[in-house]
Every structure is written in structure tokens, then in C-alpha cells.
């Protein structure tokens, strides 16, 4: 089965500093990878995806993610974090062998301090 | 014009009761999903329907029964509610089972069983 892991429960960063949220994946075949963000008491919002093509994927709100096949990673990045980026971030992988469901990582809470 | 709407937003009920959560999407998507988010924010898929056909049925108790009257609606009925059913339930939809364009999530239904 496909899976993703987010090794950090929480990431703290000062406003204006770079933000990185880590994700590693385990898949057979070519991975379809996603990042979602969840603000308090809200549903998940799609940030970006990697299916094929350039390893650097640009998404919403200034976020980008780098697909690294050799390290099986798909880290989410933002060059300059905002206080409003404080939220819960989920990495996900599409499991083609299981009805194409999305399997999510455990989530990483990001806290951006002013 | 909410894309994926769930009702109710909050549901507090006693153990042993039967309750339903409704979900509707106006995106014209073919596939709909139910996810459960537990108190530790872990997200797990429960069911998926594609054009009213059940395509994913994870290991959930038989007390949970999805119903899809048409491809724009996916309801979740829960019988004999238990304390452990307390969670946030998210409905989502995607265009096609591949979900290559990501999912669109509803804002969630917070179920509290007392």
C-alpha cells in the first residue's frame, strides 16, 4: 500500500523566515503526491500536486514543493512565512491500487510567530 | 455558492442513537468520499462512490452506511452511535476516480457522542 510520512508534529518559524514542512513517501510505481492545508475548524484546502514533469511544483499562497525521487521526498516550502500560514498541513499520496483514494500523512502543525 | 456542503456542521447526540450527515457537491464531480478525522487530526478514508457506485469501502463498522442517491450527493448514516464515533467527518469530491486534480473538501461535521 502507498503511504506518506510527516516526521514532524510541529514546525515553529519566525515570520519572514523560510518554511519547510517535510514529507516522505512510499509507493510502487509513479507517485501522485499532494499537499493540503487545514485552518482551524475548516476543511482541507488543496495547495499543490505533483504528477509528472518538473520536480519543483508551485502552488497556492506562495507555496511550492520539491519532488525528489532519490530521497523519496516531497517537502513543502515557502520562502517567507506569514503569521497567516499557521495551520495544519497534510501530505497525501494517491493509491492507484486501492480505488485511487488519497492516503494522508499524520499532519504537521505550523506555527509562525510574529 | 459552496462547492461541497455538509449538514449539519455540528451534531451532538447520545449513545445508541441513529444519525445522518448529508453531503452535496455542485462541481459536477464524478467521485465523492467520506473521511474521518480523529482527535489527533489523523485522516482516514471510509467510503468512496463513483457515479453512485461504491468503489472504496474501508474497514469500518457495519453501523456506518453510505448512500448516494445521485452523483452530487453522498450521505452517511450511522446506527447505534458509540462514544468512539466522536470525530470530525469530512466529505470530499473529485473529478473522476483518479483524483488527479485533487479533492475538494467540505468544511466538516463535528460529531460528539455523549
Interface residues (C-beta under 8 A of the other chain):
Chain A: X32 X34 X36 X38 X41 X42 X43 X44 X45 X46 X49 X51 X88 X90 X94 X96 X98 X99 X100 X101 X102 X103 X104 X106 X107
Chain B: X4 X33 X40 X41 X42 X43 X44 X45 X48 X55 X56 X90 X92 X97 X98 X99 X100 X101 X102 X103 X104 X105 X106 X107 X108
